[in-house]
Amino acid sequence: MFQEKIAVRWVKFALALLSANAVALAQAQAQEQSDAPKPDARMERVEITGSNIKRIAQEGVSPMTMITKEDIKRSGATSVLDVLRNLPSVGGNGRDFGGGNDFRNGATTASLRGMPTLILLNGNRLPVSGSDDSNGFTSVDLNMLPLAAIERIEVLKDGASAIYGTDAVGGVINFIMRQNYQGVDLSTSYGTTTLGGGDVRKLSVAGGYGDRATQKFNLTYAAMYEDTKRIKGTDRDWANHIDFGASGGLQYANVYGAHGTDAGTLSIGGNRFADPECLAGSKLPYPSGAEWFPSPTRNGCLSATAEFTDLVKPSRRAGATAALNWDIAPDLTLFANAFYTNFDKRIVGQSSWLQNRARNNLVIPASNPFNTYGKPVTVRRDFPVYEGGIKTNVDNLWLMTGLKGELAGWDWSATLSHGEERGRTDTLGAYKLEELNQAVDDGRFNPFGVNKNSDALIRELSGEMFVKTRSKSDSIKLQAATEFGELPGGKVGVSVGSELRKNSLSYTPSQDWQQGLLGQYAVLPPISGSEKLSAVYAELSLPLLKTLEAQAAVRHDKYELAGATTNPKFGVKWKPSKEIMLRANYSTGMVAPSLPQRFSQGRDAFYQTKDPHRCVEGDVYFDSYCTRQVKASNVGTKDLQPEKSNQYNIGFVIEPIKDLNIGLTYYDIKWKNKIDILDTTTVLDNEDGAYKSHVTRDDVTAEDIAAYATLSAADKARLGPLRGELSNIKTGWVNRFQTHTSGIDLEASYTFRTEKLGRIKVFSEANYTLRYDTVLLADNVYINCPNNTSCDAGEYGNPRVLANVGVNWDQGVWSGTGIVKYVAGTKVDRSPSAVQNQWYDFYAKGRRIPAIATLDASLAYSGIKNAVIRVGANNVFNRDPAFDPGSSLGYNDSWGDPRGRYVYVSLDYSFK
């Protein structure tokens, strides 16, 4: 875990910076202001997200939302993800509240419209996380961005691969940090939930020194520290249940004990019962569903998921950033940016469950000295350490430097950047399979009751299970822009550029994991790979008329492994009057395969598999092959092709009367050639065809031959020639499915200006998803999602409507904000799990996860010189998240917020 002494160092560093710059600022203020030259009165042209051509107007051809620092403060957001999930075009929790026991470093993500989204910092790419999810997908980890360092966020809701290249399918989120600032600002805040837990403490200092107008340089810096406390699952009554039947849900019972030190569930023959040392309140009958293994005795030591799950994971983040601009000459500037963060997170979970050498449930023979039952006993419990789960520590470094200037009428820049993430994720509660089974054979390990094994023995049997990750991205970018010619609307803007980039990844599991020595887990080989990219791009801004502007852009990317791809973009903006603007855009996009998807040497896992060539239901011998654990090796695919997209949007912004603004955009995106893991069923169905080399079987045994001889002719014909038992299935990544989504974005605001009540701005933003369809194979009709998990618009995990309606109030030294956030209800999963609820189908019965609306409010006072005090509450009325009958925690962790009412206070002070 992150050590407290590191936090103290950061605080001391921040305070040292504060003191030094406060003195420098006081000295600078002693000079007469009249001696300073007047600033240039010309309107400065700036580069906005979605274009490389500088312009005066902020409103470009593509739809964009800007979130200012004041917007962030008013919202009460505690993290970058907090800000983004409040946007209807983004939505979702980005894995913040979900589980984390896969290959991620506790990473959080954000995507526009559920599509790949490019994350930028000051207009430049950040390195993707060195870790990936279990499907091999990588992304920028938003945990690396401390909220205190953000000046504003620009959200481009349009495909932008023609400008930026890979990942910009759903759009672009560009985080802008403060530049060219003078002064020192101190900010601190504290928040907590009224139900307990989830405390957030933040401290930051930001400042700048140097006036470019007189001193030709400016150094702007920031340092920050954030700490978030946990909320246990048992801290929320709505989550702490085994049986959610009273709410219309399901029964979720863990039979292995909430913690590894707890007693578990035993079985002798077909009879299951709680270990005698199980806590009295946990000795319960098995649920009545057909899948809960009918037997004469149906009891167990049952626990709720909430007993071994945190709803909010504890984390700590510290970081620093600096930006230098030095005007070497009137038309030449040296710039440099540095950014560093350290992020630490703990995700609580269960330890590994005990297995025998065949990786099935551990069976203790009657001869074992700890077995008092006189018969073989199957033990269902976890390795006896109190908690499992993962802990992760990640360092991020981003360095950028370059020159920019003006030459012969061209604005040009040359940029060199290096980004790097180093992380380590430890999976806790792992044990060495052979050593544990040998200890059972030797009568040294006691699997019964609460843990009675010595600490020394547990340490001896424990296995090292960690992954060290390192990802790097190095790039050189050259860019130039100018204006030339003359059209009726003005000069033509042009931008050209080129980029060279190299992405690399190393992924090093512990030796115990690489060698397959760990219980519950198979072999995980290391990954090491890199890929080079070269790109050229160009953009034109065409003022066809005073009221009509067109944009044309094209980018050609050449990947070392994926080959070349060219993506154009065309856009037009028509402003016939100051009250109305219409715009339309069309573009294509691409997503390059991730390095893990290319270079994985085979992630082994065990899957419940039906062998179509050995399964005969009801047969004494072959029935077991209808549901058997089979090892599958997910191997990287070098010749994966980029995913493709084409999208268009059309919309308008109108101001029918003063201070009333209404904007509407219709969008349509087709995301094709998507990368997916080849499932075991597809491989086995094509074992005699395309995937023959993907299947490994053992030799046919004498027992196989004898059992096969007793089958009927019909069964033999269906199975085909006798084959040996499955040993391994090689899967891997393939390009095979596509998604089509469309919807409407709506934004509106109206500002009232009064003498007595001050300025009141009413605003709203909404996203309405018309369709979100997925097809698994190119020649199929649109269905739902792979594995038939329903995800159409309005179905599970995909609310049709997301909306915010709010009010900002400003009156002298007072200001306030209130925002109602709405998430529409959805149908439940249409494909119930055979393990948990095969006996009824919520979807067919019209069961829904209800809609929910919550209110956030804040009030600020700036009547103290140079200070702003703000108090607020998110989820003012303390509403529980919408109930999800398909969740073992009672809510959908992709959308619901488990915290309840969150109250906070903050202080901002400027040394001026």
Secondary structure, DSSP 8 states (H G I E B T S, - for coil): ---HHHHHHHHHHHHHHHHHHHHHHHHHHTS-GGGS-----S---B--TT-SS-BS-S--SS-EEEEEHHHHHHHT--SHHHHHHTSTTT-S-TTSSS---SSSSS-----GGGS-EEEEETTEE----S---TT------GGGS-GGGEEEEEEE-S--HHHH-TT-SSEEEEEEE--S--EEEEEEEEEEETTS---EEEEEEEEEE--TTTTSEEEEEEEEEEEE--EEGGGSTTT--SB-GGGT--B--BSS-SSTTS--EEEETTEEEE-TTS-GGGEEE--SSTTS---S-BEEE-B-GGGG-EEE--EEEEEEEEEEEEEEETTEEEEEEEEEEEEEEEEEE---B-B-TTSSBEEE-TTSTT--SSS-EEEE-B-SSS-EEEEEEEEEEEEEEEEEEEETTEEEEEEEEEEEEEEEEEEES-BBHHHHHHHHHTT----SSS--S-HHHHHHHB---EEEEEEEEEEEEEEEEEEEEEETTEEEEEEEEEEEEEEEEEEEE-HHHHTT-BTT------EEEEEEEEEEEEEEEEEEETTEEEEEEEEEEEETTTEEEEEEEEEEEEEEETTEEEEEEEEEEEE---HHHHH---EEEEEEE--TTT--TT-TTTGGGGSEEEEEEE---TT---EEEEEEEEEEEE-SSTTEEEEEEEEEEEEEEEEEE--HHHHHHTTTTTTGGGEEE----HHHHHHHHTS-HHHHHHH-S----EEEEE--EEEEEEEEEEEEEEEEEEEEEETTTEEEEEEEEEEEEEEEEEESSTTS--BSSGGG---STTSTT--SEEEEEEEEEEETTEEEEEEEEEE--EE--SS--TTT-TT--TTTTT-EE--EEEEEEEEEE--STTEEEEEEEESTT-----B-TT-TTSB-TTT--TT--EEEEEEEEEE-
